Amino acid sequence: MDKEQVKAEIQAIEDAFASVYNTGNVDALTYYADDTTSYFNGKLAVVGKEILERRTGQFCKKG
């Protein structure tokens, strides 16, 4: 396994997410798997890509 290649791939994914966050363009989000589960501090788990994308969009708009 080429660790530098893996690092570059992960960084590209993180950069794409940062772009979505900074622009609020959630339609461009490809970060989450369909069966994703995410935990926000002090909140109930968010389950499912569509719901998490909606939540991310709300968060991005609040900035």
N, CA, C and O of each residue as an XYZ file, in Angstrom:
252
protein
N       0.844     -1.176      0.000
C       0.000      0.000      0.000
C       0.888      1.238      0.000
O       1.847      1.334      0.766
N       0.558      2.159     -0.852
C       1.289      3.415     -0.960
C       0.652      4.433     -0.010
O      -0.402      4.994     -0.309
N       1.296      4.663      1.127
C       0.733      5.553      2.150
C       0.560      6.980      1.638
O      -0.410      7.646      2.000
N       1.455      7.448      0.825
C       1.346      8.808      0.291
C       0.141      8.929     -0.642
O      -0.532      9.959     -0.657
N      -0.129      7.881     -1.417
C      -1.296      7.876     -2.300
C      -2.583      7.886     -1.480
O      -3.523      8.613     -1.800
N      -2.620      7.081     -0.425
C      -3.789      7.044      0.451
C      -3.994      8.406      1.104
O      -5.122      8.895      1.170
N      -2.921      9.021      1.586
C      -3.008     10.353      2.180
C      -3.565     11.362      1.185
O      -4.409     12.186      1.537
N      -3.097     11.298     -0.048
C      -3.559     12.222     -1.084
C      -5.045     12.023     -1.377
O      -5.773     12.996     -1.572
N      -5.496     10.774     -1.410
C      -6.907     10.482     -1.659
C      -7.786     10.998     -0.526
O      -8.834     11.595     -0.771
N      -7.358     10.770      0.713
C      -8.112     11.256      1.869
C      -8.146     12.779      1.869
O      -9.191     13.370      2.139
N      -7.029     13.419      1.573
C      -6.985     14.876      1.552
C      -7.903     15.442      0.473
O      -8.534     16.478      0.680
N      -7.983     14.776     -0.671
C      -8.869     15.232     -1.749
C     -10.331     15.163     -1.303
O     -11.115     16.058     -1.618
N     -10.699     14.116     -0.579
C     -12.060     13.980     -0.065
C     -12.347     15.080      0.956
O     -13.417     15.689      0.931
N     -11.408     15.329      1.839
C     -11.576     16.382      2.843
C     -11.653     17.762      2.190
O     -12.437     18.606      2.622
N     -10.853     17.995      1.165
C     -10.897     19.270      0.453
C     -12.257     19.478     -0.219
O     -12.799     20.583     -0.208
N     -12.802     18.410     -0.801
C     -14.116     18.498     -1.444
C     -15.192     18.806     -0.407
O     -16.093     19.603     -0.669
N     -15.104     18.182      0.767
C     -16.073     18.463      1.825
C     -15.948     19.911      2.292
O     -16.959     20.573      2.528
N     -14.737     20.402      2.425
C     -14.528     21.793      2.842
C     -15.144     22.751      1.830
O     -15.704     23.780      2.208
N     -15.044     22.420      0.556
C     -15.639     23.258     -0.481
C     -17.159     23.299     -0.338
O     -17.770     24.362     -0.448
N     -17.766     22.134     -0.092
C     -19.210     22.075      0.133
C     -19.575     22.914      1.355
O     -20.524     23.696      1.310
N     -18.838     22.758      2.425
C     -19.105     23.507      3.652
C     -18.991     25.011      3.411
O     -19.843     25.780      3.856
N     -17.955     25.422      2.719
C     -17.717     26.853      2.505
C     -18.700     27.499      1.537
O     -18.993     28.689      1.653
N     -19.213     26.721      0.582
C     -20.146     27.283     -0.397
C     -21.602     26.980     -0.065
O     -22.505     27.643     -0.575
N     -21.834     25.987      0.782
C     -23.196     25.581      1.107
C     -23.856     24.776      0.007
O     -25.065     24.552      0.053
N     -23.088     24.331     -0.990
C     -23.616     23.567     -2.122
C     -23.689     22.083     -1.764
O     -22.857     21.289     -2.202
N     -24.681     21.723     -0.974
C     -24.814     20.350     -0.494
C     -25.093     19.375     -1.628
O     -24.810     18.184     -1.496
N     -25.642     19.854     -2.738
C     -25.898     18.979     -3.887
C     -24.604     18.372     -4.432
O     -24.641     17.328     -5.083
N     -23.471     19.006     -4.177
C     -22.185     18.503     -4.649
C     -21.551     17.517     -3.661
O     -20.459     17.005     -3.909
N     -22.224     17.255     -2.562
C     -21.668     16.403     -1.510
C     -21.670     14.939     -1.926
O     -22.716     14.388     -2.270
N     -20.515     14.319     -1.896
C     -20.383     12.886     -2.196
C     -19.632     12.192     -1.072
O     -19.042     11.131     -1.273
N     -19.654     12.776      0.080
C     -18.825     12.376      1.217
C     -19.363     11.171      1.974
O     -18.579     10.408      2.539
N     -20.664     10.978      2.002
C     -21.283      9.979      2.872
C     -21.756      8.750      2.109
O     -22.191      8.841      0.961
N     -21.662      7.593      2.775
C     -22.214      6.349      2.242
C     -23.726      6.342      2.461
O     -24.230      7.068      3.317
N     -24.449      5.529      1.697
C     -25.906      5.474      1.826
C     -26.359      5.084      3.232
O     -27.388      5.566      3.707
N     -25.600      4.218      3.898
C     -25.991      3.738      5.225
C     -25.204      4.424      6.355
O     -24.997      3.846      7.421
N     -24.781      5.636      6.104
C     -23.961      6.360      7.065
C     -24.696      6.638      8.379
O     -25.917      6.789      8.401
N     -23.942      6.702      9.458
C     -24.441      7.123     10.761
C     -23.449      8.131     11.306
O     -22.242      7.891     11.304
N     -23.959      9.252     11.769
C     -23.076     10.286     12.299
C     -23.587     10.729     13.658
O     -24.793     10.792     13.895
N     -22.660     11.031     14.537
C     -22.986     11.451     15.893
C     -22.508     12.877     16.104
O     -21.320     13.167     15.964
N     -23.432     13.764     16.442
C     -23.097     15.141     16.756
C     -23.093     15.288     18.263
O     -23.910     14.675     18.950
N     -22.196     16.080     18.778
C     -22.042     16.272     20.207
C     -23.367     16.687     20.854
O     -23.937     17.724     20.516
N     -23.841     15.867     21.780
C     -25.048     16.184     22.523
C     -26.340     15.973     21.757
O     -27.397     16.405     22.215
N     -26.287     15.324     20.608
C     -27.474     15.109     19.773
C     -27.676     13.615     19.526
O     -26.767     12.811     19.733
N     -28.880     13.257     19.082
C     -29.134     11.883     18.680
C     -28.386     11.578     17.382
O     -28.058     12.483     16.614
N     -28.126     10.303     17.152
C     -27.442      9.891     15.925
C     -28.278     10.251     14.706
O     -29.506     10.182     14.741
N     -27.608     10.634     13.636
C     -28.246     10.890     12.348
C     -27.928      9.680     11.474
O     -26.760      9.360     11.254
N     -28.966      9.009     10.974
C     -28.786      7.784     10.207
C     -29.326      7.967      8.797
O     -30.478      8.358      8.608
N     -28.493      7.686      7.818
C     -28.893      7.755      6.420
C     -28.292      8.954      5.708
O     -28.240     10.060      6.248
N     -27.843      8.713      4.492
C     -27.156      9.735      3.692
C     -28.030     10.960      3.441
O     -27.574     12.091      3.603
N     -29.283     10.742      3.047
C     -30.161     11.860      2.709
C     -30.391     12.777      3.911
O     -30.337     14.001      3.789
N     -30.646     12.180      5.058
C     -30.878     12.977      6.266
C     -29.607     13.712      6.678
O     -29.659     14.882      7.057
N     -28.482     13.037      6.605
C     -27.224     13.669      6.997
C     -26.856     14.798      6.039
O     -26.340     15.828      6.473
N     -27.112     14.623      4.749
C     -26.850     15.702      3.796
C     -27.735     16.914      4.101
O     -27.280     18.055      4.026
N     -28.998     16.659      4.445
C     -29.908     17.750      4.804
C     -29.401     18.476      6.051
O     -29.390     19.706      6.104
N     -28.984     17.703      7.046
C     -28.457     18.291      8.286
C     -27.186     19.077      8.004
O     -26.995     20.163      8.552
N     -26.323     18.547      7.165
C     -25.077     19.248      6.818
C     -25.404     20.559      6.118
O     -24.775     21.582      6.387
N     -26.385     20.533      5.223
C     -26.795     21.753      4.527
C     -27.308     22.807      5.479
O     -27.001     23.987      5.314
N     -28.086     22.408      6.477
C     -28.579     23.344      7.481
C     -27.424     23.940      8.280
O     -27.410     25.133      8.580
N     -26.463     23.097      8.617
C     -25.299     23.553      9.384
C     -24.457     24.522      8.576
O     -23.984     25.531      9.098
N     -24.268     24.208      7.283
C     -23.458     25.074      6.428
C     -24.099     26.450      6.269
O     -23.395     27.460      6.255
N     -25.406     26.500      6.151
C     -26.111     27.762      5.977
C     -26.026     28.642      7.219
O     -26.065     29.868      7.122
N     -25.910     28.009      8.392
C     -25.780     28.773      9.631
C     -24.398     29.383      9.740
O     -24.200     30.437     10.343
N     -23.408     28.654      9.110
C     -22.033     29.109      9.055
C     -21.470     29.367     10.369
O     -20.308     29.760     10.477
